[in-house]
Amino acid sequence: MFELSILAILAFCFVGILLSGMILFAKRKLVSTEACKIEINDNPQLTKEVEGGRTLLTTLTVEGIAVPSPCGGKATCKQCRVQVVKGGEDVLETDKATFSPKELKAGWRLSCQCKVKHDLGLKLPESLLTLKEIKGKVVSNRNVATFIKELVIEVPSSAELSYVPGDYLQFHVPSYKTNTKEWRETMDEEYYEDWEQYDLFGHAIEHEDEGVIRAYSMASYPDEGNFLKFNVRIATPPFMKGEFDFDIPWGICSSYLFGLKDGDGVRLSGPYGESHMIEGDQEIVFLIGGAGSSFGRSHIMHLFRTEKTQRKISLWYGARSLKENIYQEDYEKLDKEFANFTYHLVLSEPTAKDLENGWPK
């Protein structure tokens, strides 16, 4: 019986190694990693010599051309559009769902789905080529809710960053190592309970890939100058059957951002964005919860602190309890100062402490 168990284990290991070898062999044969040339706008000075095998999105990012991709290359945001005018592959289903027949014929593709297998010719807008990479420094990185941090980054005046509320920046994620036990240092004690209950501290996280980018909306507004604020929600492994499945990795970018310390440098690109305020005098109602507060705060603070708007605006913010409520002080000040702003807080699971402190007010 013991010998049969050993044989079964050996057979299982052999099959696993064989399958892994076949996958690596097929990848090597089907996806060329040979050097490729990417011509841009028929300008020899913009031509890039690159290694094949990666997506066009990743390749351009590594080469310093930050194509917008809020979804991180999952083909859901449909914003990483590029025009391939030479050497394009067959049209994919994701392309068909994104572009019109006329656009497909003109070579439009989603760069996150297009593999660099051979020489390509691209036509890119000048606005994309003139976007600069921005280097910033972490000023603070503290928890403002159990699973959300407010990351504050200072960028130099020389960056000449100009943005409007509703814009986002892309973080360039380097190779890194972090451990969730280190995140405890920037966390108030009130947030320990949930992390300890589900054994979320003490997990080592390692990432090796320089081509990953992720988009985050700014919670700051332009009059806050060179200090940029972001709300970052940690992407934990999925919660299933009452526990976290740690066999599935943590989020790549959110783990990187959660692990940043004061003084650390970061690479950003942008700004990008289309979720801008529509001019007019119509009433505005914001429905916000969790990390979505970044988008709302940028718009609301700009409307009142900068534009001194006369529009009637109400904010409905949903949270589990008061400790999950973000930017409460900012909104309560506006509510007192401006008759045309109303702040409504809705809690789904108020704690006994919340009720003792007089919630709801």
Number of C-alpha atoms within 10 A of each C-alpha: 6 7 8 9 10 11 12 12 12 12 12 12 12 12 12 12 12 12 12 12 12 12 12 12 12 11 13 12 10 11 15 17 17 12 14 18 17 23 21 20 16 12 8 10 9 12 16 17 13 20 16 20 20 20 19 24 29 24 23 18 19 16 13 14 19 25 26 28 25 23 17 19 22 11 18 13 14 21 17 22 19 20 19 23 17 14 15 20 15 9 15 12 9 14 22 14 9 19 17 12 12 9 14 17 11 12 20 23 26 27 27 24 19 21 19 29 23 19 17 20 18 20 16 16 12 9 7 14 14 10 16 17 18 20 15 21 19 20 19 19 24 20 23 21 23 19 19 21 24 21 24 22 22 19 22 14 9 8 13 11 16 11 16 20 26 23 23 24 25 25 21 20 22 18 13 15 13 18 16 17 14 17 19 18 11 16 18 13 9 10 17 14 11 12 15 11 10 12 13 16 16 14 13 12 17 14 16 12 10 14 18 21 28 19 22 19 26 28 27 26 26 18 11 11 14 19 18 20 23 23 26 25 21 20 16 18 16 14 11 8 7 7 12 15 14 14 8 10 13 20 14 23 22 18 24 21 19 26 21 22 19 14 13 13 15 19 16 20 24 22 22 21 16 10 13 11 12 7 6 7 10 10 11 14 13 17 14 18 19 19 23 17 23 26 24 23 24 21 23 24 22 20 18 18 12 12 9 11 16 14 15 15 20 18 20 14 21 20 19 15 20 20 15 20 21 26 12 13 10 12 19 14 11 18 17 12 11 15 11 16 22 17 18 13 18 18 17 9 11 16 15 10 11 15 13 9 10 8 16 11 6
